[in-house]
Amino acid sequence: MTVFKDGVSANTHPMNLLPDGAEPQTDRIPLYEVYMRMAEELAKRSTCLRLQVGTVVTDATLEHVLAIGYNGNAKGLPNMCDSAVPGSCGCIHSEMNALVKAPGAVRDKVVFVTDSPCVMCAKLMINSGVTHVFYRRPYRDPSGIELLATAGVVPVHYDRWKDEWR
């Protein structure tokens, strides 16, 4: 029987697996939750009127933050949406902002994002060598998560620890 360090069975990331007979570690905040909270803090910088999203990209061992992002306008443009019409705000998605800054040569990236990705961001993650996507809240359209799973990227709805260690 597989044991998961953080007690979240959906989290099949290799760093989360324990040998048989080991107990989950619940006495301190899991590193996955630390990165998720970093993404939540980044989302607070978003200027999008509808949905503030933050993203953290790490390496496979969770030892290095490769890039961060939040949704908003392009660099040098006014920090505001182009439009208040849903789907037409003109904001660059947080995942795109983060992945464009992440080193392309690094494979097996892990992404932590506050809201599950849209289809286009999912495609970008697939092409960027992402292996796992941790998200706090499911987006209204599950197509991005479905696409990730189809392509072999592991999506993990990670909300188990959101109210702990506050």
Chimera marker file (.cmm) of the C-alpha trace (Angstrom):
<marker_set name="trace">
<marker id="1" x="0.000" y="0.000" z="0.000" r="1" g="1" b="0" radius="0.5"/>
<marker id="2" x="1.402" y="3.392" z="-0.989" r="1" g="1" b="0" radius="0.5"/>
<marker id="3" x="1.815" y="5.977" z="1.762" r="1" g="1" b="0" radius="0.5"/>
<marker id="4" x="1.837" y="9.691" z="0.978" r="1" g="1" b="0" radius="0.5"/>
<marker id="5" x="3.931" y="12.093" z="3.082" r="1" g="1" b="0" radius="0.5"/>
<marker id="6" x="1.278" y="14.777" z="3.050" r="1" g="1" b="0" radius="0.5"/>
<marker id="7" x="-1.633" y="12.354" z="3.429" r="1" g="1" b="0" radius="0.5"/>
<marker id="8" x="-3.071" y="13.380" z="0.030" r="1" g="1" b="0" radius="0.5"/>
<marker id="9" x="-3.522" y="10.259" z="-2.109" r="1" g="1" b="0" radius="0.5"/>
<marker id="10" x="-4.024" y="12.295" z="-5.308" r="1" g="1" b="0" radius="0.5"/>
<marker id="11" x="-0.498" y="13.671" z="-4.858" r="1" g="1" b="0" radius="0.5"/>
<marker id="12" x="1.537" y="11.010" z="-6.619" r="1" g="1" b="0" radius="0.5"/>
<marker id="13" x="4.572" y="13.246" z="-7.066" r="1" g="1" b="0" radius="0.5"/>
<marker id="14" x="7.692" y="11.094" z="-6.399" r="1" g="1" b="0" radius="0.5"/>
<marker id="15" x="8.827" y="13.320" z="-3.502" r="1" g="1" b="0" radius="0.5"/>
<marker id="16" x="5.524" y="12.580" z="-1.734" r="1" g="1" b="0" radius="0.5"/>
<marker id="17" x="5.801" y="8.789" z="-1.697" r="1" g="1" b="0" radius="0.5"/>
<marker id="18" x="6.913" y="6.952" z="1.437" r="1" g="1" b="0" radius="0.5"/>
<marker id="19" x="8.071" y="3.373" z="1.849" r="1" g="1" b="0" radius="0.5"/>
<marker id="20" x="5.517" y="0.804" z="2.968" r="1" g="1" b="0" radius="0.5"/>
<marker id="21" x="4.825" y="0.971" z="6.687" r="1" g="1" b="0" radius="0.5"/>
<marker id="22" x="5.838" y="4.622" z="7.051" r="1" g="1" b="0" radius="0.5"/>
<marker id="23" x="3.442" y="7.167" z="8.513" r="1" g="1" b="0" radius="0.5"/>
<marker id="24" x="2.372" y="10.409" z="6.798" r="1" g="1" b="0" radius="0.5"/>
<marker id="25" x="4.077" y="13.511" z="8.170" r="1" g="1" b="0" radius="0.5"/>
<marker id="26" x="1.420" y="15.835" z="9.516" r="1" g="1" b="0" radius="0.5"/>
<marker id="27" x="3.359" y="17.715" z="12.201" r="1" g="1" b="0" radius="0.5"/>
<marker id="28" x="4.593" y="20.449" z="9.857" r="1" g="1" b="0" radius="0.5"/>
<marker id="29" x="3.355" y="22.133" z="6.733" r="1" g="1" b="0" radius="0.5"/>
<marker id="30" x="4.032" y="20.118" z="3.556" r="1" g="1" b="0" radius="0.5"/>
<marker id="31" x="6.281" y="21.778" z="0.997" r="1" g="1" b="0" radius="0.5"/>
<marker id="32" x="3.471" y="21.412" z="-1.557" r="1" g="1" b="0" radius="0.5"/>
<marker id="33" x="1.291" y="23.591" z="0.660" r="1" g="1" b="0" radius="0.5"/>
<marker id="34" x="4.082" y="26.157" z="1.065" r="1" g="1" b="0" radius="0.5"/>
<marker id="35" x="4.271" y="26.607" z="-2.718" r="1" g="1" b="0" radius="0.5"/>
<marker id="36" x="0.493" y="26.699" z="-2.990" r="1" g="1" b="0" radius="0.5"/>
<marker id="37" x="0.394" y="29.519" z="-0.435" r="1" g="1" b="0" radius="0.5"/>
<marker id="38" x="3.100" y="31.357" z="-2.365" r="1" g="1" b="0" radius="0.5"/>
<marker id="39" x="0.822" y="31.176" z="-5.417" r="1" g="1" b="0" radius="0.5"/>
<marker id="40" x="-2.054" y="32.544" z="-3.349" r="1" g="1" b="0" radius="0.5"/>
<marker id="41" x="0.066" y="35.482" z="-2.216" r="1" g="1" b="0" radius="0.5"/>
<marker id="42" x="1.151" y="36.180" z="-5.801" r="1" g="1" b="0" radius="0.5"/>
<marker id="43" x="-2.506" y="36.227" z="-6.887" r="1" g="1" b="0" radius="0.5"/>
<marker id="44" x="-3.008" y="39.271" z="-4.665" r="1" g="1" b="0" radius="0.5"/>
<marker id="45" x="-0.832" y="41.265" z="-7.102" r="1" g="1" b="0" radius="0.5"/>
<marker id="46" x="-3.199" y="40.571" z="-9.995" r="1" g="1" b="0" radius="0.5"/>
<marker id="47" x="-5.071" y="43.513" z="-11.467" r="1" g="1" b="0" radius="0.5"/>
<marker id="48" x="-7.687" y="41.369" z="-13.218" r="1" g="1" b="0" radius="0.5"/>
<marker id="49" x="-11.216" y="42.447" z="-12.298" r="1" g="1" b="0" radius="0.5"/>
<marker id="50" x="-12.730" y="38.955" z="-12.491" r="1" g="1" b="0" radius="0.5"/>
<marker id="51" x="-10.251" y="36.399" z="-11.188" r="1" g="1" b="0" radius="0.5"/>
<marker id="52" x="-6.894" y="36.852" z="-9.460" r="1" g="1" b="0" radius="0.5"/>
<marker id="53" x="-4.592" y="33.898" z="-10.132" r="1" g="1" b="0" radius="0.5"/>
<marker id="54" x="-1.038" y="33.178" z="-8.974" r="1" g="1" b="0" radius="0.5"/>
<marker id="55" x="1.481" y="30.572" z="-10.151" r="1" g="1" b="0" radius="0.5"/>
<marker id="56" x="4.744" y="29.130" z="-8.835" r="1" g="1" b="0" radius="0.5"/>
<marker id="57" x="6.930" y="26.869" z="-10.999" r="1" g="1" b="0" radius="0.5"/>
<marker id="58" x="9.502" y="24.627" z="-9.290" r="1" g="1" b="0" radius="0.5"/>
<marker id="59" x="11.934" y="21.948" z="-10.353" r="1" g="1" b="0" radius="0.5"/>
<marker id="60" x="11.096" y="18.262" z="-9.931" r="1" g="1" b="0" radius="0.5"/>
<marker id="61" x="12.725" y="18.017" z="-6.494" r="1" g="1" b="0" radius="0.5"/>
<marker id="62" x="10.830" y="21.063" z="-5.180" r="1" g="1" b="0" radius="0.5"/>
<marker id="63" x="14.166" y="22.596" z="-4.175" r="1" g="1" b="0" radius="0.5"/>
<marker id="64" x="14.217" y="25.538" z="-6.579" r="1" g="1" b="0" radius="0.5"/>
<marker id="65" x="11.586" y="28.058" z="-7.567" r="1" g="1" b="0" radius="0.5"/>
<marker id="66" x="12.126" y="28.494" z="-11.295" r="1" g="1" b="0" radius="0.5"/>
<marker id="67" x="9.565" y="31.235" z="-11.919" r="1" g="1" b="0" radius="0.5"/>
<marker id="68" x="6.521" y="33.027" z="-10.556" r="1" g="1" b="0" radius="0.5"/>
<marker id="69" x="3.576" y="34.739" z="-12.202" r="1" g="1" b="0" radius="0.5"/>
<marker id="70" x="0.183" y="36.295" z="-11.736" r="1" g="1" b="0" radius="0.5"/>
<marker id="71" x="-2.408" y="37.391" z="-14.254" r="1" g="1" b="0" radius="0.5"/>
<marker id="72" x="-2.382" y="40.950" z="-15.540" r="1" g="1" b="0" radius="0.5"/>
<marker id="73" x="-1.483" y="43.171" z="-18.438" r="1" g="1" b="0" radius="0.5"/>
<marker id="74" x="1.798" y="43.010" z="-20.358" r="1" g="1" b="0" radius="0.5"/>
<marker id="75" x="4.937" y="44.613" z="-18.926" r="1" g="1" b="0" radius="0.5"/>
<marker id="76" x="4.955" y="48.359" z="-19.421" r="1" g="1" b="0" radius="0.5"/>
<marker id="77" x="1.214" y="48.622" z="-20.120" r="1" g="1" b="0" radius="0.5"/>
<marker id="78" x="-1.303" y="50.060" z="-17.627" r="1" g="1" b="0" radius="0.5"/>
<marker id="79" x="-1.975" y="47.759" z="-14.658" r="1" g="1" b="0" radius="0.5"/>
<marker id="80" x="-5.601" y="47.232" z="-15.552" r="1" g="1" b="0" radius="0.5"/>
<marker id="81" x="-7.858" y="45.041" z="-17.668" r="1" g="1" b="0" radius="0.5"/>
<marker id="82" x="-8.476" y="46.041" z="-21.276" r="1" g="1" b="0" radius="0.5"/>
<marker id="83" x="-12.171" y="45.229" z="-20.845" r="1" g="1" b="0" radius="0.5"/>
<marker id="84" x="-14.638" y="44.264" z="-18.100" r="1" g="1" b="0" radius="0.5"/>
<marker id="85" x="-16.307" y="41.725" z="-20.408" r="1" g="1" b="0" radius="0.5"/>
<marker id="86" x="-15.658" y="38.173" z="-19.094" r="1" g="1" b="0" radius="0.5"/>
<marker id="87" x="-13.258" y="36.350" z="-21.386" r="1" g="1" b="0" radius="0.5"/>
<marker id="88" x="-12.115" y="39.591" z="-23.004" r="1" g="1" b="0" radius="0.5"/>
<marker id="89" x="-10.195" y="41.279" z="-20.202" r="1" g="1" b="0" radius="0.5"/>
<marker id="90" x="-6.913" y="41.034" z="-22.110" r="1" g="1" b="0" radius="0.5"/>
<marker id="91" x="-4.932" y="39.814" z="-19.100" r="1" g="1" b="0" radius="0.5"/>
<marker id="92" x="-2.062" y="37.416" z="-19.650" r="1" g="1" b="0" radius="0.5"/>
<marker id="93" x="-2.739" y="34.311" z="-17.580" r="1" g="1" b="0" radius="0.5"/>
<marker id="94" x="-0.556" y="33.710" z="-14.528" r="1" g="1" b="0" radius="0.5"/>
<marker id="95" x="0.622" y="30.329" z="-15.839" r="1" g="1" b="0" radius="0.5"/>
<marker id="96" x="1.785" y="31.976" z="-19.063" r="1" g="1" b="0" radius="0.5"/>
<marker id="97" x="3.543" y="34.757" z="-17.152" r="1" g="1" b="0" radius="0.5"/>
<marker id="98" x="5.377" y="32.166" z="-15.049" r="1" g="1" b="0" radius="0.5"/>
<marker id="99" x="6.246" y="29.656" z="-17.768" r="1" g="1" b="0" radius="0.5"/>
<marker id="100" x="7.619" y="32.313" z="-20.123" r="1" g="1" b="0" radius="0.5"/>
<marker id="101" x="10.184" y="33.120" z="-17.388" r="1" g="1" b="0" radius="0.5"/>
<marker id="102" x="11.021" y="29.496" z="-16.482" r="1" g="1" b="0" radius="0.5"/>
<marker id="103" x="14.138" y="27.989" z="-18.067" r="1" g="1" b="0" radius="0.5"/>
<marker id="104" x="13.078" y="25.901" z="-21.050" r="1" g="1" b="0" radius="0.5"/>
<marker id="105" x="15.924" y="23.436" z="-20.644" r="1" g="1" b="0" radius="0.5"/>
<marker id="106" x="14.644" y="22.314" z="-17.233" r="1" g="1" b="0" radius="0.5"/>
<marker id="107" x="12.342" y="19.336" z="-17.653" r="1" g="1" b="0" radius="0.5"/>
<marker id="108" x="9.944" y="17.796" z="-15.145" r="1" g="1" b="0" radius="0.5"/>
<marker id="109" x="8.669" y="21.113" z="-13.815" r="1" g="1" b="0" radius="0.5"/>
<marker id="110" x="6.013" y="21.233" z="-11.096" r="1" g="1" b="0" radius="0.5"/>
<marker id="111" x="3.373" y="23.966" z="-11.190" r="1" g="1" b="0" radius="0.5"/>
<marker id="112" x="1.357" y="25.353" z="-8.277" r="1" g="1" b="0" radius="0.5"/>
<marker id="113" x="-1.573" y="27.524" z="-9.348" r="1" g="1" b="0" radius="0.5"/>
<marker id="114" x="-4.478" y="28.964" z="-7.396" r="1" g="1" b="0" radius="0.5"/>
<marker id="115" x="-7.094" y="28.001" z="-10.002" r="1" g="1" b="0" radius="0.5"/>
<marker id="116" x="-7.006" y="25.083" z="-12.415" r="1" g="1" b="0" radius="0.5"/>
<marker id="117" x="-5.708" y="26.058" z="-15.862" r="1" g="1" b="0" radius="0.5"/>
<marker id="118" x="-7.624" y="26.774" z="-19.036" r="1" g="1" b="0" radius="0.5"/>
<marker id="119" x="-6.979" y="24.629" z="-22.124" r="1" g="1" b="0" radius="0.5"/>
<marker id="120" x="-4.376" y="27.000" z="-23.614" r="1" g="1" b="0" radius="0.5"/>
<marker id="121" x="-2.405" y="27.169" z="-20.357" r="1" g="1" b="0" radius="0.5"/>
<marker id="122" x="-2.647" y="23.373" z="-20.077" r="1" g="1" b="0" radius="0.5"/>
<marker id="123" x="-1.167" y="23.048" z="-23.571" r="1" g="1" b="0" radius="0.5"/>
<marker id="124" x="1.656" y="25.411" z="-22.638" r="1" g="1" b="0" radius="0.5"/>
<marker id="125" x="2.365" y="23.328" z="-19.525" r="1" g="1" b="0" radius="0.5"/>
<marker id="126" x="2.439" y="20.128" z="-21.556" r="1" g="1" b="0" radius="0.5"/>
<marker id="127" x="4.938" y="21.634" z="-24.017" r="1" g="1" b="0" radius="0.5"/>
<marker id="128" x="7.014" y="23.113" z="-21.168" r="1" g="1" b="0" radius="0.5"/>
<marker id="129" x="7.776" y="19.756" z="-19.563" r="1" g="1" b="0" radius="0.5"/>
<marker id="130" x="5.434" y="20.030" z="-16.574" r="1" g="1" b="0" radius="0.5"/>
<marker id="131" x="4.763" y="16.707" z="-14.826" r="1" g="1" b="0" radius="0.5"/>
<marker id="132" x="2.411" y="17.782" z="-12.015" r="1" g="1" b="0" radius="0.5"/>
<marker id="133" x="-0.047" y="20.667" z="-11.630" r="1" g="1" b="0" radius="0.5"/>
<marker id="134" x="-1.306" y="21.442" z="-8.138" r="1" g="1" b="0" radius="0.5"/>
<marker id="135" x="-4.331" y="23.728" z="-7.991" r="1" g="1" b="0" radius="0.5"/>
<marker id="136" x="-6.419" y="25.035" z="-5.108" r="1" g="1" b="0" radius="0.5"/>
<marker id="137" x="-9.749" y="25.702" z="-6.821" r="1" g="1" b="0" radius="0.5"/>
<marker id="138" x="-11.257" y="24.104" z="-9.917" r="1" g="1" b="0" radius="0.5"/>
<marker id="139" x="-11.998" y="26.579" z="-12.706" r="1" g="1" b="0" radius="0.5"/>
<marker id="140" x="-15.562" y="26.636" z="-14.089" r="1" g="1" b="0" radius="0.5"/>
<marker id="141" x="-14.406" y="24.784" z="-17.212" r="1" g="1" b="0" radius="0.5"/>
<marker id="142" x="-12.641" y="21.463" z="-16.433" r="1" g="1" b="0" radius="0.5"/>
<marker id="143" x="-11.249" y="21.085" z="-19.981" r="1" g="1" b="0" radius="0.5"/>
<marker id="144" x="-7.740" y="22.184" z="-18.986" r="1" g="1" b="0" radius="0.5"/>
<marker id="145" x="-7.500" y="19.569" z="-16.229" r="1" g="1" b="0" radius="0.5"/>
<marker id="146" x="-8.907" y="16.901" z="-18.537" r="1" g="1" b="0" radius="0.5"/>
<marker id="147" x="-6.342" y="17.774" z="-21.212" r="1" g="1" b="0" radius="0.5"/>
<marker id="148" x="-3.459" y="17.620" z="-18.714" r="1" g="1" b="0" radius="0.5"/>
<marker id="149" x="-4.541" y="14.159" z="-17.561" r="1" g="1" b="0" radius="0.5"/>
<marker id="150" x="-4.909" y="12.951" z="-21.157" r="1" g="1" b="0" radius="0.5"/>
<marker id="151" x="-1.352" y="14.128" z="-21.906" r="1" g="1" b="0" radius="0.5"/>
<marker id="152" x="0.115" y="12.363" z="-18.855" r="1" g="1" b="0" radius="0.5"/>
<marker id="153" x="0.479" y="15.441" z="-16.642" r="1" g="1" b="0" radius="0.5"/>
<marker id="154" x="-0.837" y="14.736" z="-13.141" r="1" g="1" b="0" radius="0.5"/>
<marker id="155" x="-3.406" y="17.298" z="-11.965" r="1" g="1" b="0" radius="0.5"/>
<marker id="156" x="-3.815" y="17.463" z="-8.173" r="1" g="1" b="0" radius="0.5"/>
<marker id="157" x="-6.693" y="19.329" z="-6.530" r="1" g="1" b="0" radius="0.5"/>
<marker id="158" x="-4.711" y="20.425" z="-3.484" r="1" g="1" b="0" radius="0.5"/>
<marker id="159" x="-6.931" y="21.851" z="-0.776" r="1" g="1" b="0" radius="0.5"/>
<marker id="160" x="-6.363" y="19.384" z="2.080" r="1" g="1" b="0" radius="0.5"/>
<marker id="161" x="-4.128" y="21.746" z="4.096" r="1" g="1" b="0" radius="0.5"/>
<marker id="162" x="-5.577" y="25.168" z="3.179" r="1" g="1" b="0" radius="0.5"/>
<marker id="163" x="-6.929" y="25.857" z="6.666" r="1" g="1" b="0" radius="0.5"/>
<marker id="164" x="-4.052" y="24.383" z="8.676" r="1" g="1" b="0" radius="0.5"/>
<marker id="165" x="-0.994" y="26.249" z="10.033" r="1" g="1" b="0" radius="0.5"/>
<marker id="166" x="-2.694" y="29.666" z="9.870" r="1" g="1" b="0" radius="0.5"/>
<link id1="1" id2="2" r="1" g="1" b="0" radius="0.2"/>
<link id1="2" id2="3" r="1" g="1" b="0" radius="0.2"/>
<link id1="3" id2="4" r="1" g="1" b="0" radius="0.2"/>
<link id1="4" id2="5" r="1" g="1" b="0" radius="0.2"/>
<link id1="5" id2="6" r="1" g="1" b="0" radius="0.2"/>
<link id1="6" id2="7" r="1" g="1" b="0" radius="0.2"/>
<link id1="7" id2="8" r="1" g="1" b="0" radius="0.2"/>
<link id1="8" id2="9" r="1" g="1" b="0" radius="0.2"/>
<link id1="9" id2="10" r="1" g="1" b="0" radius="0.2"/>
<link id1="10" id2="11" r="1" g="1" b="0" radius="0.2"/>
<link id1="11" id2="12" r="1" g="1" b="0" radius="0.2"/>
<link id1="12" id2="13" r="1" g="1" b="0" radius="0.2"/>
<link id1="13" id2="14" r="1" g="1" b="0" radius="0.2"/>
<link id1="14" id2="15" r="1" g="1" b="0" radius="0.2"/>
<link id1="15" id2="16" r="1" g="1" b="0" radius="0.2"/>
<link id1="16" id2="17" r="1" g="1" b="0" radius="0.2"/>
<link id1="17" id2="18" r="1" g="1" b="0" radius="0.2"/>
<link id1="18" id2="19" r="1" g="1" b="0" radius="0.2"/>
<link id1="19" id2="20" r="1" g="1" b="0" radius="0.2"/>
<link id1="20" id2="21" r="1" g="1" b="0" radius="0.2"/>
<link id1="21" id2="22" r="1" g="1" b="0" radius="0.2"/>
<link id1="22" id2="23" r="1" g="1" b="0" radius="0.2"/>
<link id1="23" id2="24" r="1" g="1" b="0" radius="0.2"/>
<link id1="24" id2="25" r="1" g="1" b="0" radius="0.2"/>
<link id1="25" id2="26" r="1" g="1" b="0" radius="0.2"/>
<link id1="26" id2="27" r="1" g="1" b="0" radius="0.2"/>
<link id1="27" id2="28" r="1" g="1" b="0" radius="0.2"/>
<link id1="28" id2="29" r="1" g="1" b="0" radius="0.2"/>
<link id1="29" id2="30" r="1" g="1" b="0" radius="0.2"/>
<link id1="30" id2="31" r="1" g="1" b="0" radius="0.2"/>
<link id1="31" id2="32" r="1" g="1" b="0" radius="0.2"/>
<link id1="32" id2="33" r="1" g="1" b="0" radius="0.2"/>
<link id1="33" id2="34" r="1" g="1" b="0" radius="0.2"/>
<link id1="34" id2="35" r="1" g="1" b="0" radius="0.2"/>
<link id1="35" id2="36" r="1" g="1" b="0" radius="0.2"/>
<link id1="36" id2="37" r="1" g="1" b="0" radius="0.2"/>
<link id1="37" id2="38" r="1" g="1" b="0" radius="0.2"/>
<link id1="38" id2="39" r="1" g="1" b="0" radius="0.2"/>
<link id1="39" id2="40" r="1" g="1" b="0" radius="0.2"/>
<link id1="40" id2="41" r="1" g="1" b="0" radius="0.2"/>
<link id1="41" id2="42" r="1" g="1" b="0" radius="0.2"/>
<link id1="42" id2="43" r="1" g="1" b="0" radius="0.2"/>
<link id1="43" id2="44" r="1" g="1" b="0" radius="0.2"/>
<link id1="44" id2="45" r="1" g="1" b="0" radius="0.2"/>
<link id1="45" id2="46" r="1" g="1" b="0" radius="0.2"/>
<link id1="46" id2="47" r="1" g="1" b="0" radius="0.2"/>
<link id1="47" id2="48" r="1" g="1" b="0" radius="0.2"/>
<link id1="48" id2="49" r="1" g="1" b="0" radius="0.2"/>
<link id1="49" id2="50" r="1" g="1" b="0" radius="0.2"/>
<link id1="50" id2="51" r="1" g="1" b="0" radius="0.2"/>
<link id1="51" id2="52" r="1" g="1" b="0" radius="0.2"/>
<link id1="52" id2="53" r="1" g="1" b="0" radius="0.2"/>
<link id1="53" id2="54" r="1" g="1" b="0" radius="0.2"/>
<link id1="54" id2="55" r="1" g="1" b="0" radius="0.2"/>
<link id1="55" id2="56" r="1" g="1" b="0" radius="0.2"/>
<link id1="56" id2="57" r="1" g="1" b="0" radius="0.2"/>
<link id1="57" id2="58" r="1" g="1" b="0" radius="0.2"/>
<link id1="58" id2="59" r="1" g="1" b="0" radius="0.2"/>
<link id1="59" id2="60" r="1" g="1" b="0" radius="0.2"/>
<link id1="60" id2="61" r="1" g="1" b="0" radius="0.2"/>
<link id1="61" id2="62" r="1" g="1" b="0" radius="0.2"/>
<link id1="62" id2="63" r="1" g="1" b="0" radius="0.2"/>
<link id1="63" id2="64" r="1" g="1" b="0" radius="0.2"/>
<link id1="64" id2="65" r="1" g="1" b="0" radius="0.2"/>
<link id1="65" id2="66" r="1" g="1" b="0" radius="0.2"/>
<link id1="66" id2="67" r="1" g="1" b="0" radius="0.2"/>
<link id1="67" id2="68" r="1" g="1" b="0" radius="0.2"/>
<link id1="68" id2="69" r="1" g="1" b="0" radius="0.2"/>
<link id1="69" id2="70" r="1" g="1" b="0" radius="0.2"/>
<link id1="70" id2="71" r="1" g="1" b="0" radius="0.2"/>
<link id1="71" id2="72" r="1" g="1" b="0" radius="0.2"/>
<link id1="72" id2="73" r="1" g="1" b="0" radius="0.2"/>
<link id1="73" id2="74" r="1" g="1" b="0" radius="0.2"/>
<link id1="74" id2="75" r="1" g="1" b="0" radius="0.2"/>
<link id1="75" id2="76" r="1" g="1" b="0" radius="0.2"/>
<link id1="76" id2="77" r="1" g="1" b="0" radius="0.2"/>
<link id1="77" id2="78" r="1" g="1" b="0" radius="0.2"/>
<link id1="78" id2="79" r="1" g="1" b="0" radius="0.2"/>
<link id1="79" id2="80" r="1" g="1" b="0" radius="0.2"/>
<link id1="80" id2="81" r="1" g="1" b="0" radius="0.2"/>
<link id1="81" id2="82" r="1" g="1" b="0" radius="0.2"/>
<link id1="82" id2="83" r="1" g="1" b="0" radius="0.2"/>
<link id1="83" id2="84" r="1" g="1" b="0" radius="0.2"/>
<link id1="84" id2="85" r="1" g="1" b="0" radius="0.2"/>
<link id1="85" id2="86" r="1" g="1" b="0" radius="0.2"/>
<link id1="86" id2="87" r="1" g="1" b="0" radius="0.2"/>
<link id1="87" id2="88" r="1" g="1" b="0" radius="0.2"/>
<link id1="88" id2="89" r="1" g="1" b="0" radius="0.2"/>
<link id1="89" id2="90" r="1" g="1" b="0" radius="0.2"/>
<link id1="90" id2="91" r="1" g="1" b="0" radius="0.2"/>
<link id1="91" id2="92" r="1" g="1" b="0" radius="0.2"/>
<link id1="92" id2="93" r="1" g="1" b="0" radius="0.2"/>
<link id1="93" id2="94" r="1" g="1" b="0" radius="0.2"/>
<link id1="94" id2="95" r="1" g="1" b="0" radius="0.2"/>
<link id1="95" id2="96" r="1" g="1" b="0" radius="0.2"/>
<link id1="96" id2="97" r="1" g="1" b="0" radius="0.2"/>
<link id1="97" id2="98" r="1" g="1" b="0" radius="0.2"/>
<link id1="98" id2="99" r="1" g="1" b="0" radius="0.2"/>
<link id1="99" id2="100" r="1" g="1" b="0" radius="0.2"/>
<link id1="100" id2="101" r="1" g="1" b="0" radius="0.2"/>
<link id1="101" id2="102" r="1" g="1" b="0" radius="0.2"/>
<link id1="102" id2="103" r="1" g="1" b="0" radius="0.2"/>
<link id1="103" id2="104" r="1" g="1" b="0" radius="0.2"/>
<link id1="104" id2="105" r="1" g="1" b="0" radius="0.2"/>
<link id1="105" id2="106" r="1" g="1" b="0" radius="0.2"/>
<link id1="106" id2="107" r="1" g="1" b="0" radius="0.2"/>
<link id1="107" id2="108" r="1" g="1" b="0" radius="0.2"/>
<link id1="108" id2="109" r="1" g="1" b="0" radius="0.2"/>
<link id1="109" id2="110" r="1" g="1" b="0" radius="0.2"/>
<link id1="110" id2="111" r="1" g="1" b="0" radius="0.2"/>
<link id1="111" id2="112" r="1" g="1" b="0" radius="0.2"/>
<link id1="112" id2="113" r="1" g="1" b="0" radius="0.2"/>
<link id1="113" id2="114" r="1" g="1" b="0" radius="0.2"/>
<link id1="114" id2="115" r="1" g="1" b="0" radius="0.2"/>
<link id1="115" id2="116" r="1" g="1" b="0" radius="0.2"/>
<link id1="116" id2="117" r="1" g="1" b="0" radius="0.2"/>
<link id1="117" id2="118" r="1" g="1" b="0" radius="0.2"/>
<link id1="118" id2="119" r="1" g="1" b="0" radius="0.2"/>
<link id1="119" id2="120" r="1" g="1" b="0" radius="0.2"/>
<link id1="120" id2="121" r="1" g="1" b="0" radius="0.2"/>
<link id1="121" id2="122" r="1" g="1" b="0" radius="0.2"/>
<link id1="122" id2="123" r="1" g="1" b="0" radius="0.2"/>
<link id1="123" id2="124" r="1" g="1" b="0" radius="0.2"/>
<link id1="124" id2="125" r="1" g="1" b="0" radius="0.2"/>
<link id1="125" id2="126" r="1" g="1" b="0" radius="0.2"/>
<link id1="126" id2="127" r="1" g="1" b="0" radius="0.2"/>
<link id1="127" id2="128" r="1" g="1" b="0" radius="0.2"/>
<link id1="128" id2="129" r="1" g="1" b="0" radius="0.2"/>
<link id1="129" id2="130" r="1" g="1" b="0" radius="0.2"/>
<link id1="130" id2="131" r="1" g="1" b="0" radius="0.2"/>
<link id1="131" id2="132" r="1" g="1" b="0" radius="0.2"/>
<link id1="132" id2="133" r="1" g="1" b="0" radius="0.2"/>
<link id1="133" id2="134" r="1" g="1" b="0" radius="0.2"/>
<link id1="134" id2="135" r="1" g="1" b="0" radius="0.2"/>
<link id1="135" id2="136" r="1" g="1" b="0" radius="0.2"/>
<link id1="136" id2="137" r="1" g="1" b="0" radius="0.2"/>
<link id1="137" id2="138" r="1" g="1" b="0" radius="0.2"/>
<link id1="138" id2="139" r="1" g="1" b="0" radius="0.2"/>
<link id1="139" id2="140" r="1" g="1" b="0" radius="0.2"/>
<link id1="140" id2="141" r="1" g="1" b="0" radius="0.2"/>
<link id1="141" id2="142" r="1" g="1" b="0" radius="0.2"/>
<link id1="142" id2="143" r="1" g="1" b="0" radius="0.2"/>
<link id1="143" id2="144" r="1" g="1" b="0" radius="0.2"/>
<link id1="144" id2="145" r="1" g="1" b="0" radius="0.2"/>
<link id1="145" id2="146" r="1" g="1" b="0" radius="0.2"/>
<link id1="146" id2="147" r="1" g="1" b="0" radius="0.2"/>
<link id1="147" id2="148" r="1" g="1" b="0" radius="0.2"/>
<link id1="148" id2="149" r="1" g="1" b="0" radius="0.2"/>
<link id1="149" id2="150" r="1" g="1" b="0" radius="0.2"/>
<link id1="150" id2="151" r="1" g="1" b="0" radius="0.2"/>
<link id1="151" id2="152" r="1" g="1" b="0" radius="0.2"/>
<link id1="152" id2="153" r="1" g="1" b="0" radius="0.2"/>
<link id1="153" id2="154" r="1" g="1" b="0" radius="0.2"/>
<link id1="154" id2="155" r="1" g="1" b="0" radius="0.2"/>
<link id1="155" id2="156" r="1" g="1" b="0" radius="0.2"/>
<link id1="156" id2="157" r="1" g="1" b="0" radius="0.2"/>
<link id1="157" id2="158" r="1" g="1" b="0" radius="0.2"/>
<link id1="158" id2="159" r="1" g="1" b="0" radius="0.2"/>
<link id1="159" id2="160" r="1" g="1" b="0" radius="0.2"/>
<link id1="160" id2="161" r="1" g="1" b="0" radius="0.2"/>
<link id1="161" id2="162" r="1" g="1" b="0" radius="0.2"/>
<link id1="162" id2="163" r="1" g="1" b="0" radius="0.2"/>
<link id1="163" id2="164" r="1" g="1" b="0" radius="0.2"/>
<link id1="164" id2="165" r="1" g="1" b="0" radius="0.2"/>
<link id1="165" id2="166" r="1" g="1" b="0" radius="0.2"/>
</marker_set>
